[in-house]
Amino acid sequence: MNRTIYSLFIVVMFGVIQIAGIPIQLYIALKNPDASVQEILSIYMPYQFVIYVVGLIIILILGNIHKDKNIFERGIKTPPLQTIAWIFGGLILAYVAQIITAQINFRLLGNPMESENTKHIMEMISNMPYMILFVAVIGPIIEEYVFRRAIFAEIYERLPMNKVAAFLIAGLISGIVFAFAHFDFTHILIYVGMSYVFSFVYVMTNRLLVPIVVHMLMNGCVVLLQLTFKDQIEQLEELQTNGLIIIKAIFNTII
């Protein structure tokens, strides 16, 4: 079986993960007709956690059992010290990209600064702290295998053009799909910006581990900032002007 089929299976598995919990949610809702949406979600979350863990295991298997390696898997890997430097450099690039795209998204496109996806995730973590593991570890691993390994790399390698053009097109497509997968349509620009950063460090290091770790660190830092400076963030909601909007952009977006 060639690599493309495995990549397709990875994408399909990601879709299965997204919808696998719907029957469970319906069952919980029918069994608890008087429960609020929040109560139903609280009951459901442990099941979602298990679904994602099982999905992660399957995606890791699909992503590593094939012998037909992509252009990055065949490429020369950066040595350990350079890899570490790219991880921290990638984290800085991710925050810079997030701030710039958030500014454009808010000031020029008129979209809200706060992501509904981030708001929902933080409410989930506040009620169920163990979900931090889901946001900062499990989610980033799955998403990088899907959006970098299975989508970006496959498109990049097959485009009959120079590497820069291939990178821009593959990064754009994977970024748009990335945003749609989060159902966060008012922040597509930010997701595309993050997609380019994660794809860039992948290309420069030939190591999928690098965008995975950058993604983990970014989500982890956003969660930490959101939890630590909750009151200040609420104040910034009322002061979205001048330099304050840049500060607020740092607190968003969990991806």
C-alpha positions as CSV (number, residue, x, y, z in Angstrom):
1,M,0.0,0.0,0.0
2,N,1.5,3.4,-1.0
3,R,2.0,6.4,1.2
4,T,-0.9,8.4,-0.2
5,I,-3.4,5.7,0.9
6,Y,-2.0,5.8,4.4
7,S,-2.2,9.6,4.4
8,L,-5.8,9.4,3.2
9,F,-6.5,7.0,6.1
10,I,-5.0,9.4,8.5
11,V,-7.3,12.2,7.3
12,V,-10.3,9.9,7.4
13,M,-9.4,8.8,10.9
14,F,-9.3,12.4,11.9
15,G,-12.8,12.9,10.6
16,V,-14.0,9.7,12.4
17,I,-12.6,11.2,15.7
18,Q,-14.6,14.3,15.2
19,I,-17.9,12.5,14.7
20,A,-17.4,9.3,16.8
21,G,-18.8,11.0,19.9
22,I,-22.1,12.2,18.5
23,P,-24.0,9.0,19.3
24,I,-22.6,9.1,22.8
25,Q,-23.7,12.7,23.2
26,L,-27.2,11.9,21.9
27,Y,-27.5,8.9,24.3
28,I,-26.4,11.1,27.3
29,A,-28.9,13.8,26.3
30,L,-31.7,11.3,26.0
31,K,-30.8,9.7,29.3
32,N,-30.6,13.1,31.0
33,P,-33.5,15.1,29.5
34,D,-33.3,17.8,32.2
35,A,-29.5,18.3,32.0
36,S,-28.1,21.5,30.6
37,V,-25.7,21.5,27.6
38,Q,-22.8,22.1,30.0
39,E,-23.8,19.2,32.1
40,I,-24.1,16.9,29.1
41,L,-20.7,18.0,27.9
42,S,-19.2,17.4,31.4
43,I,-20.5,13.8,31.3
44,Y,-19.3,13.3,27.7
45,M,-15.8,14.7,28.0
46,P,-14.2,11.5,29.5
47,Y,-15.6,9.6,26.5
48,Q,-14.1,12.2,24.1
49,F,-10.8,11.9,25.8
50,V,-10.8,8.1,25.3
51,I,-11.8,8.6,21.6
52,Y,-8.9,11.0,21.0
53,V,-6.4,8.6,22.7
54,V,-7.5,5.7,20.6
55,G,-7.5,7.9,17.5
56,L,-4.0,9.1,18.3
57,I,-2.7,5.5,18.6
58,I,-4.3,4.6,15.2
59,I,-2.9,7.7,13.5
60,L,0.6,7.1,14.9
61,I,0.5,3.6,13.5
62,L,-0.8,4.7,10.1
63,G,1.8,7.5,10.0
64,N,4.8,5.2,10.7
65,I,4.2,1.7,9.3
66,H,4.5,2.7,5.6
67,K,7.8,2.2,3.8
68,D,7.2,4.8,1.1
69,K,8.6,7.9,2.8
70,N,7.8,11.5,1.8
71,I,10.3,14.1,0.8
72,F,10.8,15.3,4.4
73,E,11.1,11.8,5.8
74,R,13.7,11.0,3.2
75,G,15.6,14.3,3.8
76,I,18.6,15.0,6.0
77,K,17.5,15.7,9.5
78,T,18.8,18.7,11.5
79,P,21.2,17.7,14.3
80,P,19.9,17.8,17.9
81,L,21.1,21.3,18.8
82,Q,19.8,22.9,15.6
83,T,16.5,21.0,16.2
84,I,16.1,22.5,19.6
85,A,16.9,26.0,18.2
86,W,14.3,25.5,15.5
87,I,11.7,24.5,18.2
88,F,12.3,27.8,20.1
89,G,12.6,29.8,17.0
90,G,9.4,28.3,15.7
91,L,7.6,29.2,18.9
92,I,8.7,32.8,18.5
93,L,7.6,32.8,14.9
94,A,4.3,31.4,15.8
95,Y,3.6,34.1,18.3
96,V,4.7,36.8,15.9
97,A,2.5,35.4,13.2
98,Q,-0.4,35.2,15.6
99,I,0.0,38.8,16.6
100,I,0.3,40.1,13.1
101,T,-2.7,38.0,11.7
102,A,-4.8,38.9,14.8
103,Q,-4.2,42.6,14.1
104,I,-5.2,42.2,10.5
105,N,-8.1,40.0,11.4
106,F,-9.4,42.5,13.9
107,R,-8.5,45.9,12.5
108,L,-9.0,45.3,8.7
109,L,-11.5,42.4,8.6
110,G,-13.5,43.5,11.6
111,N,-13.6,40.0,13.2
112,P,-13.6,39.5,17.0
113,M,-10.3,39.3,18.8
114,E,-11.4,36.4,20.9
115,S,-11.7,33.0,19.3
116,E,-14.9,31.1,20.2
117,N,-12.9,27.9,19.9
118,T,-10.4,29.2,22.6
119,K,-13.3,30.3,24.8
120,H,-15.0,26.9,24.6
121,I,-11.7,25.1,25.3
122,M,-10.9,27.2,28.3
123,E,-14.4,26.7,29.8
124,M,-13.8,22.9,29.3
125,I,-10.4,23.1,31.0
126,S,-11.8,25.1,33.9
127,N,-14.4,22.4,34.6
128,M,-12.1,19.4,33.8
129,P,-8.4,20.3,34.4
130,Y,-7.3,16.9,33.0
131,M,-8.3,18.2,29.5
132,I,-5.1,20.3,29.5
133,L,-3.4,17.0,28.4
134,F,-5.9,16.9,25.5
135,V,-5.2,20.5,24.5
136,A,-1.4,20.6,25.0
137,V,-0.4,17.1,24.0
138,I,-2.9,14.8,22.3
139,G,-4.5,17.5,20.0
140,P,-1.2,18.9,18.7
141,I,0.2,15.4,17.8
142,I,-2.9,14.4,16.0
143,E,-3.2,17.7,14.1
144,E,0.4,17.8,13.0
145,Y,0.1,14.2,11.6
146,V,-3.0,15.2,9.8
147,F,-2.2,18.7,8.6
148,R,1.5,18.6,8.1
149,R,2.2,14.9,7.5
150,A,-0.9,13.8,5.6
151,I,-2.0,17.1,3.9
152,F,0.8,19.6,3.6
153,A,3.6,17.1,2.7
154,E,1.5,15.2,0.2
155,I,0.4,18.4,-1.6
156,Y,3.9,20.0,-1.4
157,E,5.6,17.0,-3.0
158,R,3.2,16.6,-5.8
159,L,2.9,20.2,-7.0
160,P,4.8,20.6,-10.4
161,M,6.4,24.0,-9.5
162,N,9.3,25.5,-7.6
163,K,9.5,24.9,-3.8
164,V,8.4,28.4,-2.8
165,A,5.2,28.3,-4.8
166,A,4.6,24.7,-3.7
167,F,5.1,25.7,0.0
168,L,2.7,28.7,-0.3
169,I,-0.1,26.6,-2.0
170,A,0.3,23.6,0.3
171,G,0.5,25.8,3.4
172,L,-2.6,27.7,2.4
173,I,-4.7,24.6,1.7
174,S,-3.6,22.9,4.9
175,G,-4.3,26.1,6.8
176,I,-7.8,26.6,5.5
177,V,-8.6,22.9,6.3
178,F,-7.0,23.5,9.7
179,A,-9.5,26.4,10.4
180,F,-12.5,24.5,9.1
181,A,-11.6,21.5,11.3
182,H,-11.8,23.9,14.3
183,F,-15.2,25.4,13.1
184,D,-13.6,28.8,13.7
185,F,-14.4,30.7,10.5
186,T,-13.8,34.2,11.8
187,H,-10.2,33.4,12.5
188,I,-9.2,31.6,9.3
189,L,-6.4,34.1,8.7
190,I,-4.8,33.2,12.1
191,Y,-5.0,29.5,11.4
192,V,-3.4,30.0,8.0
193,G,-0.6,32.0,9.6
194,M,0.0,29.2,12.1
195,S,-0.1,26.6,9.3
196,Y,2.7,28.4,7.5
197,V,4.8,28.6,10.6
198,F,4.4,24.9,11.5
199,S,5.0,23.9,7.8
200,F,8.1,26.1,7.6
201,V,9.8,24.5,10.6
202,Y,8.8,21.1,9.2
203,V,10.4,21.9,5.8
204,M,13.6,23.4,7.4
205,T,14.2,20.5,9.8
206,N,12.7,17.5,8.0
207,R,11.4,16.5,11.4
208,L,7.7,16.2,12.1
209,L,8.6,16.3,15.8
210,V,9.5,20.0,15.5
211,P,6.1,21.4,14.5
212,I,4.5,18.9,17.0
213,V,6.6,20.3,19.9
214,V,6.1,24.0,18.7
215,H,2.3,23.3,18.5
216,M,2.4,21.7,22.0
217,L,4.3,24.6,23.5
218,M,2.1,27.2,21.9
219,N,-1.1,25.6,23.1
220,G,0.4,25.0,26.5
221,C,1.5,28.6,26.9
222,V,-1.8,30.0,25.8
223,V,-3.6,27.8,28.3
224,L,-1.2,28.9,31.1
225,L,-1.6,32.6,30.2
226,Q,-5.4,32.2,30.0
227,L,-5.6,30.5,33.4
228,T,-3.0,32.8,35.1
229,F,-4.3,36.1,33.8
230,K,-8.0,35.5,33.5
231,D,-9.0,38.8,35.2
232,Q,-6.6,40.8,33.1
233,I,-7.9,39.2,29.9
234,E,-11.5,40.2,30.8
235,Q,-10.3,43.8,31.3
236,L,-8.6,43.7,27.9
237,E,-12.0,42.7,26.4
238,E,-13.1,46.2,27.3
239,L,-9.9,47.9,26.2
240,Q,-9.3,46.5,22.6
241,T,-7.4,49.6,21.5
242,N,-3.8,50.5,20.5
243,G,-1.1,48.4,22.0
244,L,-3.5,46.5,24.3
245,I,-4.8,44.5,21.4
246,I,-1.4,43.2,20.7
247,I,-1.1,42.0,24.3
248,K,-4.5,40.3,24.0
249,A,-3.5,38.6,20.8
250,I,-0.8,36.7,22.7
251,F,-3.5,35.1,24.8
252,N,-5.3,33.7,21.7
253,T,-5.7,31.3,19.8
254,I,-5.5,27.7,21.0
255,I,-5.2,25.6,17.8
